[in-house]
Amino acid sequence: MTANWAAFATAEPHLAGTVEKRFGAYTHHVLATLRKDGSPRTSGLEVRILGGELWLGMMPDSLKALDLRRDPRFALQANPGDGTGMGGGDVRISGRAIEVDDAGTKAGYVEEVEPPEPFHLFRTELTEVVRTYVEDEKYLVLQIWKPGDPLRTVRRT
């Protein structure tokens, strides 16, 4: 089961707000894709949340774009920032990236983001969102959301 950003934000508005703030704090984040041989590839990436969607834009024929065309599964990790504070915690999103070829959709993205052209544009379908943070200097807390399931919170000492 998958969901777009709007469905996630509707289901878990507080967590979605925290996740959006973490991704908005820095420009570059880390995208993991799968190479042709199945091994992982990590790459830097700018992320945009616009119009109820989480978008991934990439240079033409970049290896990460070619990876996603072959196998749409991805994992995205928010930039942890400077030092060890990680305000808002560590945030990861997993899902599927669907390439968008529709000229109108791409034109709307260009109007908002002004990326260098040409470019690949992928709309995401989320399969999991995880936030990890420390609470009361005692607990490691994981908040785990999957489409169709309630938010699950795990506290570890």
N, CA, C and O atoms as a GROMACS GRO file, in nm:
protein
  628
    1MET      N    1   0.084  -0.117   0.000
    1MET     CA    2   0.000   0.000   0.000
    1MET      C    3   0.090   0.125   0.000
    1MET      O    4   0.191   0.129   0.069
    2THR      N    5   0.051   0.226  -0.077
    2THR     CA    6   0.128   0.350  -0.085
    2THR      C    7   0.034   0.469  -0.064
    2THR      O    8  -0.088   0.456  -0.069
    3ALA      N    9   0.094   0.585  -0.041
    3ALA     CA   10   0.017   0.709  -0.024
    3ALA      C   11   0.103   0.825  -0.073
    3ALA      O   12   0.226   0.820  -0.063
    4ASN      N   13   0.040   0.928  -0.123
    4ASN     CA   14   0.117   1.047  -0.159
    4ASN      C   15   0.135   1.133  -0.033
    4ASN      O   16   0.086   1.099   0.074
    5TRP      N   17   0.207   1.244  -0.049
    5TRP     CA   18   0.235   1.330   0.066
    5TRP      C   19   0.107   1.382   0.130
    5TRP      O   20   0.097   1.386   0.252
    6ALA      N   21   0.010   1.422   0.049
    6ALA     CA   22  -0.115   1.478   0.103
    6ALA      C   23  -0.187   1.376   0.191
    6ALA      O   24  -0.240   1.412   0.297
    7ALA      N   25  -0.190   1.250   0.149
    7ALA     CA   26  -0.255   1.146   0.230
    7ALA      C   27  -0.182   1.127   0.362
    7ALA      O   28  -0.244   1.111   0.467
    8PHE      N   29  -0.050   1.128   0.357
    8PHE     CA   30   0.030   1.118   0.480
    8PHE      C   31   0.001   1.236   0.572
    8PHE      O   32  -0.022   1.218   0.692
    9ALA      N   33   0.002   1.357   0.517
    9ALA     CA   34  -0.022   1.478   0.597
    9ALA      C   35  -0.162   1.479   0.658
    9ALA      O   36  -0.181   1.531   0.768
   10THR      N   37  -0.258   1.423   0.588
   10THR     CA   38  -0.394   1.414   0.641
   10THR      C   39  -0.402   1.311   0.753
   10THR      O   40  -0.466   1.333   0.855
   11ALA      N   41  -0.335   1.198   0.733
   11ALA     CA   42  -0.339   1.090   0.833
   11ALA      C   43  -0.262   1.126   0.960
   11ALA      O   44  -0.306   1.094   1.070
   12GLU      N   45  -0.147   1.192   0.944
   12GLU     CA   46  -0.060   1.224   1.057
   12GLU      C   47  -0.006   1.366   1.045
   12GLU      O   48   0.113   1.385   1.017
   13PRO      N   49  -0.091   1.467   1.066
   13PRO     CA   50  -0.048   1.605   1.043
   13PRO      C   51   0.070   1.651   1.130
   13PRO      O   52   0.155   1.726   1.082
   14HIS      N   53   0.076   1.607   1.254
   14HIS     CA   54   0.185   1.650   1.341
   14HIS      C   55   0.319   1.592   1.293
   14HIS      O   56   0.418   1.665   1.281
   15LEU      N   57   0.321   1.463   1.265
   15LEU     CA   58   0.443   1.400   1.215
   15LEU      C   59   0.481   1.458   1.079
   15LEU      O   60   0.599   1.486   1.054
   16ALA      N   61   0.384   1.476   0.991
   16ALA     CA   62   0.412   1.533   0.858
   16ALA      C   63   0.472   1.672   0.871
   16ALA      O   64   0.563   1.707   0.796
   17GLY      N   65   0.423   1.752   0.965
   17GLY     CA   66   0.479   1.885   0.986
   17GLY      C   67   0.624   1.879   1.032
   17GLY      O   68   0.707   1.957   0.986
   18THR      N   69   0.653   1.786   1.121
   18THR     CA   70   0.791   1.768   1.169
   18THR      C   71   0.882   1.723   1.056
   18THR      O   72   0.993   1.774   1.041
   19VAL      N   73   0.835   1.628   0.976
   19VAL     CA   74   0.914   1.576   0.864
   19VAL      C   75   0.939   1.687   0.761
   19VAL      O   76   1.051   1.702   0.713
   20GLU      N   77   0.836   1.762   0.729
   20GLU     CA   78   0.852   1.871   0.632
   20GLU      C   79   0.950   1.977   0.682
   20GLU      O   80   1.029   2.030   0.606
   21LYS      N   81   0.944   2.005   0.811
   21LYS     CA   82   1.036   2.102   0.869
   21LYS      C   83   1.181   2.052   0.861
   21LYS      O   84   1.272   2.130   0.832
   22ARG      N   85   1.202   1.922   0.886
   22ARG     CA   86   1.337   1.864   0.877
   22ARG      C   87   1.390   1.873   0.735
   22ARG      O   88   1.506   1.910   0.714
   23PHE      N   89   1.307   1.840   0.637
   23PHE     CA   90   1.353   1.849   0.498
   23PHE      C   91   1.369   1.993   0.454
   23PHE      O   92   1.452   2.022   0.367
   24GLY      N   93   1.293   2.083   0.512
   24GLY     CA   94   1.305   2.225   0.476
   24GLY      C   95   1.423   2.294   0.540
   24GLY      O   96   1.462   2.403   0.497
   25ALA      N   97   1.482   2.234   0.642
   25ALA     CA   98   1.593   2.297   0.715
   25ALA      C   99   1.721   2.303   0.633
   25ALA      O  100   1.805   2.391   0.655
   26TYR      N  101   1.737   2.211   0.538
   26TYR     CA  102   1.858   2.205   0.455
   26TYR      C  103   1.817   2.178   0.311
   26TYR      O  104   1.709   2.125   0.285
   27THR      N  105   1.903   2.216   0.220
   27THR     CA  106   1.873   2.199   0.078
   27THR      C  107   1.900   2.057   0.030
   27THR      O  108   1.820   2.001  -0.045
   28HIS      N  109   2.010   1.998   0.072
   28HIS     CA  110   2.053   1.868   0.020
   28HIS      C  111   2.029   1.756   0.119
   28HIS      O  112   2.053   1.769   0.238
   29HIS      N  113   1.982   1.643   0.065
   29HIS     CA  114   1.951   1.526   0.145
   29HIS      C  115   2.013   1.404   0.078
   29HIS      O  116   2.080   1.417  -0.025
   30VAL      N  117   1.991   1.286   0.133
   30VAL     CA  118   2.053   1.165   0.078
   30VAL      C  119   1.944   1.070   0.027
   30VAL      O  120   1.853   1.031   0.100
   31LEU      N  121   1.957   1.035  -0.101
   31LEU     CA  122   1.866   0.942  -0.166
   31LEU      C  123   1.939   0.810  -0.186
   31LEU      O  124   2.052   0.807  -0.234
   32ALA      N  125   1.873   0.700  -0.151
   32ALA     CA  126   1.926   0.566  -0.178
   32ALA      C  127   1.840   0.502  -0.285
   32ALA      O  128   1.717   0.498  -0.275
   33THR      N  129   1.908   0.450  -0.389
   33THR     CA  130   1.841   0.378  -0.497
   33THR      C  131   1.911   0.243  -0.511
   33THR      O  132   2.008   0.214  -0.442
   34LEU      N  133   1.859   0.162  -0.602
   34LEU     CA  134   1.918   0.031  -0.626
   34LEU      C  135   1.984   0.027  -0.764
   34LEU      O  136   1.921   0.059  -0.865
   35ARG      N  137   2.111  -0.012  -0.765
   35ARG     CA  138   2.186  -0.026  -0.890
   35ARG      C  139   2.133  -0.147  -0.969
   35ARG      O  140   2.052  -0.226  -0.919
   36LYS      N  141   2.180  -0.159  -1.091
   36LYS     CA  142   2.141  -0.269  -1.178
   36LYS      C  143   2.166  -0.405  -1.112
   36LYS      O  144   2.088  -0.498  -1.129
   37ASP      N  145   2.276  -0.416  -1.036
   37ASP     CA  146   2.310  -0.544  -0.972
   37ASP      C  147   2.241  -0.562  -0.836
   37ASP      O  148   2.263  -0.662  -0.768
   38GLY      N  149   2.157  -0.465  -0.797
   38GLY     CA  150   2.082  -0.476  -0.671
   38GLY      C  151   2.151  -0.414  -0.552
   38GLY      O  152   2.092  -0.405  -0.444
   39SER      N  153   2.275  -0.371  -0.568
   39SER     CA  154   2.345  -0.308  -0.456
   39SER      C  155   2.297  -0.164  -0.440
   39SER      O  156   2.247  -0.104  -0.535
   40PRO      N  157   2.311  -0.108  -0.320
   40PRO     CA  158   2.261   0.028  -0.297
   40PRO      C  159   2.352   0.135  -0.356
   40PRO      O  160   2.474   0.117  -0.368
   41ARG      N  161   2.290   0.247  -0.394
   41ARG     CA  162   2.363   0.366  -0.437
   41ARG      C  163   2.306   0.483  -0.356
   41ARG      O  164   2.184   0.500  -0.348
   42THR      N  165   2.392   0.565  -0.298
   42THR     CA  166   2.346   0.686  -0.230
   42THR      C  167   2.393   0.807  -0.308
   42THR      O  168   2.503   0.809  -0.363
   43SER      N  169   2.306   0.908  -0.313
   43SER     CA  170   2.334   1.030  -0.389
   43SER      C  171   2.274   1.149  -0.316
   43SER      O  172   2.174   1.136  -0.245
   44GLY      N  173   2.336   1.264  -0.334
   44GLY     CA  174   2.277   1.387  -0.283
   44GLY      C  175   2.159   1.428  -0.369
   44GLY      O  176   2.155   1.397  -0.488
   45LEU      N  177   2.062   1.496  -0.309
   45LEU     CA  178   1.940   1.531  -0.381
   45LEU      C  179   1.868   1.646  -0.313
   45LEU      O  180   1.865   1.654  -0.190
   46GLU      N  181   1.809   1.734  -0.392
   46GLU     CA  182   1.718   1.836  -0.340
   46GLU      C  183   1.577   1.778  -0.344
   46GLU      O  184   1.541   1.707  -0.438
   47VAL      N  185   1.498   1.810  -0.244
   47VAL     CA  186   1.363   1.756  -0.229
   47VAL      C  187   1.265   1.872  -0.223
   47VAL      O  188   1.294   1.976  -0.162
   48ARG      N  189   1.148   1.856  -0.285
   48ARG     CA  190   1.044   1.959  -0.278
   48ARG      C  191   0.912   1.894  -0.240
   48ARG      O  192   0.877   1.787  -0.288
   49ILE      N  193   0.838   1.961  -0.152
   49ILE     CA  194   0.702   1.920  -0.119
   49ILE      C  195   0.613   2.032  -0.171
   49ILE      O  196   0.611   2.143  -0.118
   50LEU      N  197   0.540   2.000  -0.277
   50LEU     CA  198   0.454   2.099  -0.344
   50LEU      C  199   0.322   2.034  -0.386
   50LEU      O  200   0.322   1.922  -0.435
   51GLY      N  201   0.213   2.105  -0.367
   51GLY     CA  202   0.085   2.057  -0.416
   51GLY      C  203   0.045   1.919  -0.367
   51GLY      O  204  -0.015   1.841  -0.441
   52GLY      N  205   0.079   1.888  -0.243
   52GLY     CA  206   0.041   1.759  -0.187
   52GLY      C  207   0.126   1.641  -0.232
   52GLY      O  208   0.091   1.526  -0.210
   53GLU      N  209   0.240   1.671  -0.296
   53GLU     CA  210   0.329   1.566  -0.344
   53GLU      C  211   0.471   1.592  -0.295
   53GLU      O  212   0.511   1.706  -0.274
   54LEU      N  213   0.546   1.485  -0.277
   54LEU     CA  214   0.690   1.491  -0.251
   54LEU      C  215   0.757   1.463  -0.385
   54LEU      O  216   0.740   1.355  -0.442
   55TRP      N  217   0.834   1.561  -0.435
   55TRP     CA  218   0.895   1.554  -0.567
   55TRP      C  219   1.046   1.534  -0.557
   55TRP      O  220   1.112   1.585  -0.467
   56LEU      N  221   1.099   1.457  -0.652
   56LEU     CA  222   1.242   1.436  -0.666
   56LEU      C  223   1.279   1.480  -0.808
   56LEU      O  224   1.232   1.421  -0.906
   57GLY      N  225   1.362   1.582  -0.820
   57GLY     CA  226   1.408   1.628  -0.950
   57GLY      C  227   1.554   1.592  -0.968
   57GLY      O  228   1.633   1.599  -0.874
   58MET      N  229   1.590   1.551  -1.092
   58MET     CA  230   1.727   1.504  -1.117
   58MET      C  231   1.778   1.547  -1.253
   58MET      O  232   1.701   1.572  -1.346
   59MET      N  233   1.909   1.555  -1.262
   59MET     CA  234   1.972   1.588  -1.389
   59MET      C  235   1.943   1.478  -1.492
   59MET      O  236   1.921   1.363  -1.455
   60PRO      N  237   1.944   1.515  -1.621
   60PRO     CA  238   1.915   1.415  -1.724
   60PRO      C  239   2.016   1.300  -1.722
   60PRO      O  240   2.137   1.321  -1.715
   61ASP      N  241   1.962   1.180  -1.727
   61ASP     CA  242   2.041   1.057  -1.732
   61ASP      C  243   2.138   1.040  -1.615
   61ASP      O  244   2.239   0.972  -1.628
   62SER      N  245   2.107   1.104  -1.501
   62SER     CA  246   2.188   1.079  -1.382
   62SER      C  247   2.170   0.932  -1.342
   62SER      O  248   2.066   0.872  -1.372
   63LEU      N  249   2.268   0.877  -1.275
   63LEU     CA  250   2.260   0.736  -1.236
   63LEU      C  251   2.141   0.710  -1.145
   63LEU      O  252   2.077   0.606  -1.156
   64LYS      N  253   2.112   0.803  -1.055
   64LYS     CA  254   1.997   0.783  -0.965
   64LYS      C  255   1.866   0.781  -1.043
   64LYS      O  256   1.776   0.703  -1.011
   65ALA      N  257   1.854   0.865  -1.146
   65ALA     CA  258   1.734   0.865  -1.230
   65ALA      C  259   1.722   0.734  -1.306
   65ALA      O  260   1.614   0.676  -1.314
   66LEU      N  261   1.834   0.687  -1.361
   66LEU     CA  262   1.832   0.560  -1.433
   66LEU      C  263   1.800   0.444  -1.339
   66LEU      O  264   1.728   0.352  -1.377
   67ASP      N  265   1.852   0.450  -1.216
   67ASP     CA  266   1.818   0.348  -1.116
   67ASP      C  267   1.667   0.346  -1.092
   67ASP      O  268   1.606   0.239  -1.091
   68LEU      N  269   1.606   0.464  -1.072
   68LEU     CA  270   1.463   0.471  -1.042
   68LEU      C  271   1.377   0.430  -1.160
   68LEU      O  272   1.269   0.374  -1.141
   69ARG      N  273   1.423   0.455  -1.281
   69ARG     CA  274   1.349   0.409  -1.398
   69ARG      C  275   1.346   0.256  -1.402
   69ARG      O  276   1.247   0.196  -1.442
   70ARG      N  277   1.454   0.194  -1.360
   70ARG     CA  278   1.467   0.048  -1.363
   70ARG      C  279   1.394  -0.015  -1.244
   70ARG      O  280   1.326  -0.116  -1.258
   71ASP      N  281   1.408   0.046  -1.127
   71ASP     CA  282   1.348  -0.007  -1.004
   71ASP      C  283   1.307   0.115  -0.921
   71ASP      O  284   1.394   0.185  -0.869
   72PRO      N  285   1.178   0.142  -0.907
   72PRO     CA  286   1.133   0.267  -0.845
   72PRO      C  287   1.149   0.277  -0.694
   72PRO      O  288   1.118   0.381  -0.636
   73ARG      N  289   1.196   0.172  -0.629
   73ARG     CA  290   1.209   0.177  -0.483
   73ARG      C  291   1.321   0.271  -0.442
   73ARG      O  292   1.428   0.275  -0.503
   74PHE      N  293   1.294   0.348  -0.335
   74PHE     CA  294   1.394   0.443  -0.285
   74PHE      C  295   1.382   0.456  -0.135
   74PHE      O  296   1.281   0.419  -0.074
   75ALA      N  297   1.487   0.511  -0.075
   75ALA     CA  298   1.486   0.556   0.064
   75ALA      C  299   1.548   0.695   0.062
   75ALA      O  300   1.645   0.721  -0.010
   76LEU      N  301   1.492   0.784   0.141
   76LEU     CA  302   1.535   0.923   0.145
   76LEU      C  303   1.559   0.960   0.290
   76LEU      O  304   1.473   0.939   0.375
   77GLN      N  305   1.676   1.016   0.318
   77GLN     CA  306   1.709   1.056   0.454
   77GLN      C  307   1.734   1.205   0.459
   77GLN      O  308   1.809   1.259   0.378
   78ALA      N  309   1.670   1.272   0.555
   78ALA     CA  310   1.689   1.416   0.572
   78ALA      C  311   1.831   1.444   0.618
   78ALA      O  312   1.888   1.369   0.697
   79ASN      N  313   1.886   1.551   0.569
   79ASN     CA  314   2.018   1.597   0.610
   79ASN      C  315   2.017   1.615   0.762
   79ASN      O  316   1.931   1.686   0.815
   80PRO      N  317   2.110   1.551   0.834
   80PRO     CA  318   2.108   1.562   0.980
   80PRO      C  319   2.152   1.698   1.030
   80PRO      O  320   2.128   1.732   1.146
   81GLY      N  321   2.215   1.778   0.945
   81GLY     CA  322   2.255   1.912   0.987
   81GLY      C  323   2.390   1.915   1.055
   81GLY      O  324   2.463   1.816   1.059
   82ASP      N  325   2.421   2.031   1.108
   82ASP     CA  326   2.549   2.052   1.174
   82ASP      C  327   2.549   1.989   1.312
   82ASP      O  328   2.446   1.987   1.380
   83GLY      N  329   2.663   1.939   1.354
   83GLY     CA  330   2.675   1.886   1.491
   83GLY      C  331   2.591   1.763   1.512
   83GLY      O  332   2.567   1.686   1.420
   84THR      N  333   2.546   1.745   1.635
   84THR     CA  334   2.469   1.626   1.670
   84THR      C  335   2.330   1.659   1.722
   84THR      O  336   2.261   1.570   1.770
   85GLY      N  337   2.288   1.783   1.713
   85GLY     CA  338   2.158   1.823   1.766
   85GLY      C  339   2.040   1.761   1.693
   85GLY      O  340   1.942   1.723   1.757
   86MET      N  341   2.047   1.752   1.561
   86MET     CA  342   1.941   1.696   1.478
   86MET      C  343   1.803   1.744   1.522
   86MET      O  344   1.714   1.664   1.549
   87GLY      N  345   1.786   1.876   1.530
   87GLY     CA  346   1.658   1.933   1.571
   87GLY      C  347   1.542   1.866   1.500
   87GLY      O  348   1.536   1.867   1.377
   88GLY      N  349   1.452   1.809   1.575
   88GLY     CA  350   1.338   1.740   1.516
   88GLY      C  351   1.363   1.592   1.494
   88GLY      O  352   1.271   1.519   1.457
   89GLY      N  353   1.486   1.547   1.517
   89GLY     CA  354   1.516   1.406   1.503
   89GLY      C  355   1.562   1.367   1.365
   89GLY      O  356   1.570   1.450   1.274
   90ASP      N  357   1.592   1.239   1.350
   90ASP     CA  358   1.632   1.180   1.223
   90ASP      C  359   1.506   1.141   1.149
   90ASP      O  360   1.415   1.082   1.208
   91VAL      N  361   1.499   1.173   1.019
   91VAL     CA  362   1.378   1.145   0.942
   91VAL      C  363   1.414   1.068   0.815
   91VAL      O  364   1.506   1.105   0.742
   92ARG      N  365   1.340   0.959   0.791
   92ARG     CA  366   1.359   0.878   0.671
   92ARG      C  367   1.225   0.849   0.606
   92ARG      O  368   1.124   0.829   0.673
   93ILE      N  369   1.226   0.846   0.475
   93ILE     CA  370   1.106   0.814   0.397
   93ILE      C  371   1.142   0.704   0.298
   93ILE      O  372   1.247   0.711   0.233
   94SER      N  373   1.057   0.605   0.287
   94SER     CA  374   1.074   0.500   0.187
   94SER      C  375   0.953   0.500   0.096
   94SER      O  376   0.844   0.542   0.135
   95GLY      N  377   0.974   0.453  -0.026
   95GLY     CA  378   0.861   0.447  -0.117
   95GLY      C  379   0.902   0.410  -0.258
   95GLY      O  380   1.003   0.345  -0.281
   96ARG      N  381   0.818   0.454  -0.351
   96ARG     CA  382   0.838   0.431  -0.493
   96ARG      C  383   0.836   0.565  -0.564
   96ARG      O  384   0.757   0.653  -0.529
   97ALA      N  385   0.923   0.581  -0.662
   97ALA     CA  386   0.931   0.706  -0.739
   97ALA      C  387   0.878   0.680  -0.880
   97ALA      O  388   0.926   0.590  -0.950
   98ILE      N  389   0.779   0.758  -0.920
   98ILE     CA  390   0.715   0.742  -1.050
   98ILE      C  391   0.754   0.860  -1.138
   98ILE      O  392   0.725   0.975  -1.103
   99GLU      N  393   0.819   0.833  -1.251
   99GLU     CA  394   0.862   0.943  -1.337
   99GLU      C  395   0.742   1.011  -1.400
   99GLU      O  396   0.647   0.946  -1.443
  100VAL      N  397   0.748   1.144  -1.405
  100VAL     CA  398   0.641   1.227  -1.460
  100VAL      C  399   0.688   1.281  -1.594
  100VAL      O  400   0.790   1.349  -1.604
  101ASP      N  401   0.611   1.250  -1.698
  101ASP     CA  402   0.642   1.300  -1.832
  101ASP      C  403   0.542   1.406  -1.877
  101ASP      O  404   0.563   1.472  -1.979
  102ASP      N  405   0.433   1.423  -1.803
  102ASP     CA  406   0.329   1.518  -1.841
  102ASP      C  407   0.384   1.660  -1.846
  102ASP      O  408   0.436   1.711  -1.747
  103ALA      N  409   0.372   1.723  -1.963
  103ALA     CA  410   0.430   1.856  -1.985
  103ALA      C  411   0.370   1.960  -1.891
  103ALA      O  412   0.443   2.047  -1.842
  104GLY      N  413   0.241   1.954  -1.865
  104GLY     CA  414   0.177   2.051  -1.776
  104GLY      C  415   0.226   2.040  -1.633
  104GLY      O  416   0.250   2.141  -1.567
  105THR      N  417   0.241   1.917  -1.585
  105THR     CA  418   0.292   1.895  -1.450
  105THR      C  419   0.435   1.945  -1.438
  105THR      O  420   0.471   2.012  -1.341
  106LYS      N  421   0.516   1.911  -1.538
  106LYS     CA  422   0.656   1.956  -1.536
  106LYS      C  423   0.665   2.108  -1.544
  106LYS      O  424   0.751   2.169  -1.479
  107ALA      N  425   0.579   2.170  -1.624
  107ALA     CA  426   0.579   2.316  -1.635
  107ALA      C  427   0.544   2.381  -1.501
  107ALA      O  428   0.603   2.482  -1.464
  108GLY      N  429   0.449   2.323  -1.428
  108GLY     CA  430   0.414   2.375  -1.296
  108GLY      C  431   0.530   2.363  -1.199
  108GLY      O  432   0.553   2.453  -1.119
  109TYR      N  433   0.603   2.253  -1.207
  109TYR     CA  434   0.720   2.233  -1.123
  109TYR      C  435   0.827   2.336  -1.158
  109TYR      O  436   0.888   2.396  -1.069
  110VAL      N  437   0.851   2.357  -1.286
  110VAL     CA  438   0.950   2.455  -1.332
  110VAL      C  439   0.914   2.594  -1.281
  110VAL      O  440   1.002   2.669  -1.238
  111GLU      N  441   0.787   2.628  -1.286
  111GLU     CA  442   0.741   2.760  -1.240
  111GLU      C  443   0.772   2.780  -1.092
  111GLU      O  444   0.811   2.889  -1.050
  112GLU      N  445   0.754   2.676  -1.013
  112GLU     CA  446   0.777   2.685  -0.868
  112GLU      C  447   0.925   2.677  -0.831
  112GLU      O  448   0.972   2.753  -0.747
  113VAL      N  449   0.998   2.585  -0.894
  113VAL     CA  450   1.132   2.549  -0.848
  113VAL      C  451   1.244   2.611  -0.933
  113VAL      O  452   1.352   2.639  -0.882
  114GLU      N  453   1.218   2.633  -1.060
  114GLU     CA  454   1.316   2.686  -1.155
  114GLU      C  455   1.441   2.598  -1.162
  114GLU      O  456   1.553   2.647  -1.144
  115PRO      N  457   1.423   2.467  -1.188
  115PRO     CA  458   1.540   2.379  -1.198
  115PRO      C  459   1.612   2.400  -1.331
  115PRO      O  460   1.553   2.452  -1.426
  116PRO      N  461   1.737   2.360  -1.338
  116PRO     CA  462   1.805   2.361  -1.468
  116PRO      C  463   1.736   2.260  -1.559
  116PRO      O  464   1.700   2.151  -1.516
  117GLU      N  465   1.719   2.297  -1.684
  117GLU     CA  466   1.652   2.205  -1.777
  117GLU      C  467   1.751   2.154  -1.879
  117GLU      O  468   1.850   2.221  -1.908
  118PRO      N  469   1.727   2.037  -1.933
  118PRO     CA  470   1.620   1.942  -1.904
  118PRO      C  471   1.644   1.870  -1.771
  118PRO      O  472   1.752   1.880  -1.713
  119PHE      N  473   1.544   1.799  -1.725
  119PHE     CA  474   1.556   1.727  -1.598
  119PHE      C  475   1.454   1.613  -1.593
  119PHE      O  476   1.357   1.612  -1.668
  120HIS      N  477   1.480   1.518  -1.504
  120HIS     CA  478   1.384   1.412  -1.474
  120HIS      C  479   1.304   1.457  -1.352
  120HIS      O  480   1.360   1.518  -1.260
  121LEU      N  481   1.176   1.428  -1.352
  121LEU     CA  482   1.090   1.461  -1.238
  121LEU      C  483   1.018   1.334  -1.195
  121LEU      O  484   0.957   1.264  -1.276
  122PHE      N  485   1.028   1.305  -1.064
  122PHE     CA  486   0.962   1.188  -1.008
  122PHE      C  487   0.866   1.231  -0.898
  122PHE      O  488   0.902   1.310  -0.811
  123ARG      N  489   0.745   1.177  -0.903
  123ARG     CA  490   0.646   1.192  -0.796
  123ARG      C  491   0.661   1.069  -0.708
  123ARG      O  492   0.687   0.960  -0.758
  124THR      N  493   0.646   1.085  -0.578
  124THR     CA  494   0.669   0.971  -0.489
  124THR      C  495   0.539   0.914  -0.433
  124THR      O  496   0.441   0.984  -0.412
  125GLU      N  497   0.544   0.785  -0.411
  125GLU     CA  498   0.440   0.713  -0.340
  125GLU      C  499   0.506   0.658  -0.214
  125GLU      O  500   0.597   0.575  -0.222
  126LEU      N  501   0.461   0.704  -0.099
  126LEU     CA  502   0.525   0.669   0.028
  126LEU      C  503   0.479   0.531   0.076
  126LEU      O  504   0.361   0.497   0.070
  127THR      N  505   0.576   0.453   0.126
  127THR     CA  506   0.542   0.325   0.188
  127THR      C  507   0.574   0.325   0.337
  127THR      O  508   0.521   0.243   0.412
  128GLU      N  509   0.661   0.420   0.380
  128GLU     CA  510   0.695   0.428   0.522
  128GLU      C  511   0.762   0.562   0.551
  128GLU      O  512   0.841   0.612   0.471
  129VAL      N  513   0.728   0.618   0.666
  129VAL     CA  514   0.794   0.739   0.717
  129VAL      C  515   0.836   0.708   0.860
  129VAL      O  516   0.755   0.662   0.940
  130VAL      N  517   0.964   0.734   0.891
  130VAL     CA  518   1.016   0.703   1.025
  130VAL      C  519   1.088   0.825   1.080
  130VAL      O  520   1.172   0.885   1.013
  131ARG      N  521   1.053   0.861   1.202
  131ARG     CA  522   1.125   0.965   1.275
  131ARG      C  523   1.186   0.900   1.397
  131ARG      O  524   1.119   0.826   1.469
  132THR      N  525   1.314   0.928   1.422
  132THR     CA  526   1.385   0.876   1.539
  132THR      C  527   1.440   0.994   1.617
  132THR      O  528   1.504   1.082   1.559
  133TYR      N  529   1.417   0.997   1.747
  133TYR     CA  530   1.467   1.107   1.830
  133TYR      C  531   1.487   1.059   1.973
  133TYR      O  532   1.439   0.952   2.012
  134VAL      N  533   1.557   1.139   2.049
  134VAL     CA  534   1.582   1.108   2.190
  134VAL      C  535   1.484   1.189   2.274
  134VAL      O  536   1.464   1.309   2.252
  135GLU      N  537   1.424   1.121   2.373
  135GLU     CA  538   1.326   1.185   2.461
  135GLU      C  539   1.376   1.179   2.605
  135GLU      O  540   1.414   1.072   2.654
  136ASP      N  541   1.376   1.293   2.670
  136ASP     CA  542   1.416   1.303   2.812
  136ASP      C  543   1.555   1.247   2.838
  136ASP      O  544   1.583   1.199   2.948
  137GLU      N  545   1.641   1.252   2.739
  137GLU     CA  546   1.779   1.201   2.751
  137GLU      C  547   1.782   1.057   2.802
  137GLU      O  548   1.883   1.012   2.856
  138LYS      N  549   1.670   0.985   2.784
  138LYS     CA  550   1.660   0.850   2.836
  138LYS      C  551   1.613   0.750   2.730
  138LYS      O  552   1.661   0.637   2.726
  139TYR      N  553   1.519   0.792   2.647
  139TYR     CA  554   1.457   0.701   2.552
  139TYR      C  555   1.494   0.735   2.408
  139TYR      O  556   1.503   0.852   2.370
  140LEU      N  557   1.517   0.631   2.330
  140LEU     CA  558   1.524   0.645   2.186
  140LEU      C  559   1.382   0.616   2.137
  140LEU      O  560   1.329   0.508   2.160
  141VAL      N  561   1.323   0.713   2.070
  141VAL     CA  562   1.184   0.700   2.028
  141VAL      C  563   1.178   0.688   1.876
  141VAL      O  564   1.241   0.766   1.805
  142LEU      N  565   1.104   0.590   1.828
  142LEU     CA  566   1.079   0.573   1.686
  142LEU      C  567   0.930   0.593   1.661
  142LEU      O  568   0.847   0.530   1.725
  143GLN      N  569   0.898   0.681   1.568
  143GLN     CA  570   0.761   0.698   1.521
  143GLN      C  571   0.760   0.639   1.380
  143GLN      O  572   0.836   0.682   1.294
  144ILE      N  573   0.673   0.542   1.359
  144ILE     CA  574   0.669   0.470   1.231
  144ILE      C  575   0.529   0.479   1.173
  144ILE      O  576   0.431   0.437   1.235
  145TRP      N  577   0.522   0.536   1.052
  145TRP     CA  578   0.393   0.545   0.983
  145TRP      C  579   0.400   0.468   0.853
  145TRP      O  580   0.496   0.480   0.777
  146LYS      N  581   0.296   0.388   0.828
  146LYS     CA  582   0.279   0.318   0.701
  146LYS      C  583   0.135   0.343   0.655
  146LYS      O  584   0.044   0.346   0.738
  147PRO      N  585   0.115   0.359   0.525
  147PRO     CA  586  -0.021   0.385   0.476
  147PRO      C  587  -0.119   0.277   0.523
  147PRO      O  588  -0.091   0.158   0.515
  148GLY      N  589  -0.233   0.323   0.571
  148GLY     CA  590  -0.337   0.231   0.617
  148GLY      C  591  -0.321   0.184   0.760
  148GLY      O  592  -0.411   0.120   0.814
  149ASP      N  593  -0.208   0.214   0.822
  149ASP     CA  594  -0.184   0.173   0.961
  149ASP      C  595  -0.180   0.295   1.051
  149ASP      O  596  -0.143   0.404   1.007
  150PRO      N  597  -0.219   0.278   1.178
  150PRO     CA  598  -0.203   0.390   1.270
  150PRO      C  599  -0.053   0.416   1.298
  150PRO      O  600   0.030   0.327   1.279
  151LEU      N  601  -0.023   0.534   1.342
  151LEU     CA  602   0.113   0.567   1.381
  151LEU      C  603   0.156   0.476   1.494
  151LEU      O  604   0.083   0.459   1.592
  152ARG      N  605   0.274   0.416   1.481
  152ARG     CA  606   0.327   0.330   1.585
  152ARG      C  607   0.444   0.400   1.649
  152ARG      O  608   0.532   0.452   1.579
  153THR      N  609   0.447   0.403   1.781
  153THR     CA  610   0.557   0.466   1.855
  153THR      C  611   0.625   0.360   1.941
  153THR      O  612   0.560   0.288   2.017
  154VAL      N  613   0.757   0.353   1.927
  154VAL     CA  614   0.836   0.256   2.004
  154VAL      C  615   0.936   0.336   2.086
  154VAL      O  616   1.005   0.423   2.032
  155ARG      N  617   0.946   0.306   2.216
  155ARG     CA  618   1.044   0.370   2.305
  155ARG      C  619   1.141   0.265   2.354
  155ARG      O  620   1.102   0.160   2.404
  156ARG      N  621   1.270   0.294   2.338
  156ARG     CA  622   1.373   0.201   2.382
  156ARG      C  623   1.464   0.272   2.480
  156ARG      O  624   1.489   0.392   2.467
  157THR      N  625   1.513   0.198   2.579
  157THR     CA  626   1.606   0.258   2.675
  157THR      C  627   1.748   0.216   2.641
  157THR      O  628   1.842   0.256   2.710
   0.00000   0.00000   0.00000
